[in-house]
């Protein structure tokens, strides 16, 4: 079937479809701005349904469906198709729907990264002022890369999507609460039960919407799709089994410092991977938004590059589903959840360690200076553990000249002053909600 006929068939099929039931997501894409809206997130995090949400809002405002088109460019029926051939899309759309050039069209193009030269076509649509609003999505960080940002500079607005946050999970289950009184309210046990579920299963929408489905098998299939479709196939990796083993090793060892050379040595017994190959493989995992690197905080970029990095995963459910650990490491799952929440809020994120080995799990930065220090500890039953976490935080506060730090706990609300420095103890389940509602500085014990 020739390209024009493929596109016409897809357009006609879309016009006959009804929107599925929707769970409102807590993102704000400005659909009225003339800019291109790009929605970026890991595979299956909800980008498609967020597009449906935006379409639903347009329909509620009176925009005719004949002026709206959604296409999933990951659909095998549209292959092969390239960015240049997408130019036929606007022509075919106006022809079938009998929409004049004066009427604004809304094009929602899902998984656009599958098409070579798509960015030049998108730029051309914008620059030629064809009265077309473009909303695009992609499952890799390349949509946010410097090259794309340079090509579309001043022309696009980005929305970075994640699996459900804890607050979104509670909203889906219609669990309402007042975050200010939650520590003392009767809602607390319900919220904590849902938190334990969230820690185990994560926030991918399908694991929440369909709780009876075997979530581990679902998440394992997501992992395989990301590994084989988004990375191995796209980048032509010649050693797929070794690449997958590296990915599994990294997910099984989140929050642990590593260097590229240390990873290479771990695989030296059965692989001849070079350090450059390891660097590329980690970059591919990050580009697919499966893993994220955190650097050591250092004012010298050279020193920062030479220090070990830590890796975190997009979702704790994914970690539990594919990790080859024999038992759950709750502390590292807690740390991963804190990292993802900090990432949602747009922080620059680092860790820090002094020469004595005292460490701060997270140093966040907004602007030119560090803004917050955080430790994560799920179990304070061992006095030595508490001493280590407190001493690390105090060392960080001294180094960064801060008066306050936070320790994320399993269920401890407290506050103490040590050596003139204030330390807040906040349960993770509460901190996730507190941060979501921008109340980090309003809560007091």
C-alpha positions in Angstrom: 0.0 0.0 0.0 1.5 3.4 -1.0 2.1 6.0 1.7 -0.9 8.3 1.0 -3.3 5.3 1.2 -1.7 4.2 4.5 -2.2 7.6 5.9 -5.7 7.9 4.7 -6.6 4.6 6.2 -5.1 5.6 9.6 -7.0 8.9 9.5 -10.4 7.2 8.8 -9.8 4.7 11.5 -9.0 7.4 14.1 -12.2 9.4 13.2 -14.3 6.3 14.0 -12.7 5.6 17.4 -14.0 6.7 20.7 -11.7 7.9 23.5 -11.1 5.3 26.2 -11.8 6.1 29.9 -9.2 8.5 31.2 -7.4 9.0 34.5 -6.3 12.7 34.7 -2.6 13.1 35.0 -1.0 16.0 36.9 0.8 17.7 34.0 0.0 21.0 32.4 0.9 21.2 28.7 -0.2 24.5 27.2 -2.2 23.4 24.2 -3.1 26.9 23.2 0.5 28.1 22.7 1.7 28.2 19.1 4.7 26.1 20.0 5.3 22.4 19.3 4.5 20.4 22.5 6.8 17.5 23.0 6.0 14.8 25.6 8.9 12.7 26.6 8.8 9.6 28.9 9.8 6.0 29.2 7.8 3.5 27.2 4.3 2.7 28.8 4.4 5.5 31.3 1.1 7.0 30.0 2.1 9.4 27.2 -0.6 8.1 24.9 -3.3 8.5 27.5 -2.1 12.0 28.3 -2.5 12.8 24.6 -6.0 11.5 24.8 -6.5 13.7 27.9 -5.5 16.7 25.9 -7.7 15.7 23.0 -10.6 15.3 25.4 -10.1 18.8 26.7 -10.1 20.1 23.2 -13.4 18.3 22.4 -14.9 19.7 25.6 -14.0 23.2 24.4 -15.9 22.7 21.2 -13.1 21.8 18.8 -14.6 19.4 16.2 -13.0 15.9 16.1 -12.7 16.4 12.4 -9.9 18.9 13.2 -8.0 16.5 15.4 -5.9 13.6 14.5 -4.0 11.1 16.7 -1.5 8.7 15.1 0.6 6.0 16.8 3.7 6.1 14.7 4.9 2.9 16.4 2.1 1.1 14.5 3.6 -1.5 12.2 0.9 -0.7 9.6 2.5 2.7 9.0 5.9 1.2 8.2 8.0 2.0 6.3 7.5 5.7 6.6 10.0 8.5 7.1 10.0 12.1 8.2 9.9 13.4 4.6 6.8 11.4 3.8 5.0 12.8 6.9 4.5 15.9 4.8 1.7 14.0 3.0 -0.1 13.7 6.4 -1.4 17.3 6.4 -2.5 17.1 2.8 -4.3 13.8 3.3 -5.9 15.0 6.5 -7.4 18.1 5.0 -8.5 16.2 1.9 -10.4 13.5 3.8 -11.9 15.7 6.5 -12.6 18.6 4.0 -11.0 21.0 6.4 -10.0 24.3 4.9 -6.6 25.9 5.3 -8.2 28.5 7.6 -9.3 25.9 10.2 -6.7 24.9 12.8 -5.6 21.3 12.8 -4.4 19.5 15.9 -1.9 16.7 15.1 -1.0 14.3 17.9 2.0 12.1 16.8 2.9 9.4 19.2 6.4 7.8 19.3 7.7 10.1 16.6 11.3 9.1 17.2 10.8 6.1 15.0 11.0 8.3 11.9 14.2 9.6 10.4 14.4 13.3 9.9 11.1 13.9 11.8 12.6 17.0 13.5 13.1 18.8 10.2 9.6 18.0 9.1 8.2 19.3 12.4 10.3 22.4 12.2 9.0 22.9 8.6 5.4 22.6 9.7 6.0 25.2 12.4 8.0 27.6 10.2 5.6 27.5 7.2 2.7 28.7 9.4 0.3 26.0 8.1 -2.2 26.6 11.0 -1.3 23.2 12.5 -0.8 22.6 16.2 1.7 19.8 16.8 1.8 17.6 19.9 4.5 14.9 19.7 5.7 12.2 22.0 8.8 10.0 22.3 10.3 7.3 24.5 13.9 8.6 24.5 15.8 11.5 25.9 17.0 12.4 22.5 13.9 14.5 22.1 15.4 16.7 24.8 18.9 16.6 23.5 21.0 19.7 22.6 20.8 19.0 18.9 17.0 18.8 18.8 16.7 21.8 21.2 18.9 23.8 18.9 17.0 22.9 15.8 13.6 23.7 17.5 14.9 26.5 19.7 12.1 28.8 20.7 9.6 26.6 18.9 8.8 23.8 21.5 7.5 23.3 25.0 8.6 20.1 26.8 6.6 17.9 29.2 8.6 15.2 30.9 6.4 12.3 32.0 7.0 9.6 34.5 5.0 6.6 35.7 2.3 7.5 38.3 3.5 9.4 41.3 2.4 8.2 44.7 -0.1 11.1 44.8 -1.5 10.1 41.4 -1.9 6.5 42.6 -3.9 7.8 45.6 -6.0 10.0 43.4 -6.7 7.0 41.1 -8.0 5.1 44.1 -10.1 8.1 45.2 -8.2 8.4 48.5 -8.5 12.0 49.7 -6.6 13.6 52.6 -5.3 16.9 54.0 -1.6 16.7 53.7 -1.2 19.1 56.7 -3.1 16.9 59.1 -2.2 13.5 57.5 0.4 12.5 60.1 -2.3 12.5 62.8 -5.4 11.6 60.8 -7.4 8.3 60.4 -6.4 8.4 56.7 -2.8 7.5 57.7 -3.1 3.7 57.8 -4.8 3.6 54.4 -2.2 5.8 52.8 0.6 3.7 54.3 -0.9 0.5 52.9 -1.1 2.0 49.5 2.5 3.2 49.9 3.7 -0.3 50.5 1.9 -1.4 47.4 3.5 1.4 45.4 6.9 0.5 46.7 6.5 -3.1 45.4 4.6 -2.6 42.2 5.7 0.9 41.2 3.7 3.4 39.2 3.4 2.1 35.6 -0.3 2.8 34.8 -1.2 -0.8 33.8 0.0 -2.2 37.1 -2.4 0.2 38.9 -5.4 0.1 36.6 -5.3 -3.7 36.3 -4.3 -4.9 39.7 -5.4 -8.5 39.0 -2.9 -8.8 36.2 0.4 -10.4 37.1 2.4 -7.2 37.5 5.8 -8.8 37.4 5.2 -10.4 34.0 3.9 -7.1 32.7 6.9 -5.1 33.9 9.3 -7.8 32.6 7.7 -7.4 29.2 8.1 -3.6 29.4 11.8 -4.2 30.2 12.2 -6.5 27.3 10.5 -4.0 24.9 12.8 -1.2 26.1 15.9 -3.4 25.8 15.2 -5.0 22.4 13.0 -2.5 20.6 14.1 0.9 22.0 17.8 0.1 22.3 19.2 -3.1 20.7 17.2 -2.7 17.4 17.7 1.1 17.2 21.4 1.1 17.9 22.3 -2.2 16.2 24.0 -3.7 19.2 26.0 -6.8 18.3 26.1 -8.4 21.7 22.4 -8.3 22.8 22.8 -10.9 25.6 25.8 -9.1 27.1 24.0 -5.8 26.8 20.9 -7.2 28.6 23.1 -8.7 31.3 24.7 -5.2 31.9 21.2 -3.6 32.1 20.1 -6.3 34.7 23.3 -5.8 36.7 22.8 -2.1 36.8 19.2 -2.4 37.9 20.1 -4.9 40.5 22.7 -2.5 41.9 21.0 0.8 42.0 22.4 3.5 44.3 25.8 1.8 44.4 28.8 3.8 43.1 30.4 2.6 39.9 32.9 3.7 37.3 32.9 2.6 33.7 36.2 0.7 34.3 34.7 -1.1 37.3 31.8 -2.3 35.1 34.1 -3.4 32.4 36.1 -5.4 34.8 33.0 -7.1 36.1 32.2 -8.4 32.6 35.8 -9.2 31.7 35.5 -12.9 32.5 33.1 -13.6 29.6 33.2 -10.4 27.5 35.7 -8.3 25.7 33.7 -5.2 26.1 35.8 -2.1 26.0 35.4 0.9 28.3 34.0 2.9 25.4 31.4 0.2 24.7 30.3 0.3 28.4 30.1 4.1 28.2 27.9 3.8 25.1 25.7 1.1 26.6 25.0 3.1 29.7 24.2 6.1 27.5 21.7 4.0 25.6 20.0 2.9 28.8 19.8 6.6 29.9 18.5 7.7 26.5 15.7 5.1 26.8 14.9 6.7 30.2 15.3 3.4 32.0 18.3 4.4 34.1 19.7 7.7 35.3 23.2 8.6 36.4 24.0 10.8 39.4 27.4 12.4 39.7 29.4 13.3 42.7 29.0 17.0 43.6 32.2 18.9 42.9 32.8 22.5 41.9 35.4 21.2 39.5 33.9 19.5 36.5 37.1 17.5 36.0 36.9 16.1 39.5 33.2 15.4 39.1 33.8 13.3 35.9 36.6 11.3 37.6 34.5 10.3 40.6 32.2 7.2 40.6 28.6 7.6 39.6 25.4 6.1 41.0 22.6 4.7 38.9 18.9 4.8 39.6 15.9 3.2 37.8 12.7 4.8 36.5 10.5 2.7 38.7 10.7 0.5 41.8 8.2 -2.0 40.4 10.6 -2.5 37.5 13.5 -3.1 39.9 11.5 -5.7 41.8 10.3 -7.4 38.6 13.6 -7.8 36.8 16.3 -7.6 39.4 18.2 -10.8 40.2 18.6 -10.0 43.9 17.6 -12.8 46.3 15.8 -10.5 48.6 14.4 -7.0 48.5 16.7 -4.2 49.6 14.1 -1.8 51.0 16.7 0.9 51.7 17.8 1.2 48.1 14.2 1.1 46.9 13.5 4.0 49.2 16.5 5.8 47.8 15.3 5.2 44.3 11.9 6.6 45.1 13.4 9.8 46.5 15.6 10.2 43.4 12.6 9.9 41.0 10.6 12.4 43.1 13.5 14.9 43.0 13.8 14.4 39.3 10.1 15.1 38.8 10.5 18.5 40.5 13.2 19.5 38.1 16.2 19.5 40.5 19.8 19.0 39.5 20.7 16.0 41.6 24.1 14.9 43.0 25.5 12.8 45.8 28.5 13.9 48.0 31.2 12.2 50.0 34.1 13.6 52.0 37.6 12.2 52.3 36.7 10.2 55.4 33.9 8.4 53.6 31.0 10.3 55.2 28.3 10.6 52.6 25.1 12.5 51.7 22.7 10.6 49.5 21.3 13.6 47.6 22.5 17.1 47.1 20.0 19.1 45.1 20.8 22.3 43.2 18.7 25.1 41.8 20.6 27.9 40.3 24.3 28.2 41.1 24.3 26.9 44.7 23.2 23.6 46.4 19.8 24.0 47.9 19.0 20.9 49.9 20.7 17.9 51.6 19.0 14.6 52.1 19.7 11.2 53.5 17.6 8.1 53.0 17.4 5.4 55.7 14.5 2.9 56.0 15.7 1.3 59.2 17.0 3.1 62.3 16.9 0.1 64.6 20.7 -0.1 64.6 22.2 2.9 66.5 25.3 2.7 64.4 23.2 3.1 61.3 21.6 6.3 62.7 25.0 7.6 63.7 26.4 7.1 60.2 23.5 8.8 58.5 23.5 11.8 61.0 27.3 12.2 60.8 27.1 12.1 57.0 24.4 14.8 56.9 26.3 17.0 59.5 29.5 16.7 57.4 27.5 17.8 54.3 25.9 20.7 56.1 29.3 21.9 57.3 30.8 21.5 53.9 27.9 23.4 52.1 27.4 25.8 54.9 23.7 24.8 55.5 21.8 25.0 58.7 19.2 22.3 57.9 19.1 18.8 56.4 16.5 16.0 56.0 16.6 12.3 56.7 13.9 10.3 54.9 12.7 7.4 57.1 10.1 4.6 57.1 7.8 6.1 59.7 9.6 8.6 61.9 8.4 12.2 62.3 11.0 14.1 64.4 13.3 17.0 64.6 16.5 17.6 66.5 19.3 20.1 66.7 22.9 18.6 66.6 25.9 20.9 66.8 23.7 23.8 66.0 22.3 22.1 62.8 18.6 21.2 62.5 17.8 17.7 61.2 14.3 16.8 60.1 13.1 13.2 60.1 10.2 12.6 57.6 8.6 9.3 56.5 9.0 8.6 52.8 5.3 8.0 52.3 4.6 11.5 53.7 7.5 13.3 52.0 6.3 12.1 48.6 3.0 13.7 49.1 4.4 16.8 50.8 6.7 17.4 47.9 3.9 16.8 45.4 1.8 19.6 46.9 4.8 21.9 47.3 4.6 22.0 51.1 8.2 21.1 51.9 8.8 24.3 53.8 5.3 24.6 55.4 5.3 21.5 57.6 6.5 21.7 61.2 6.6 19.0 63.8 
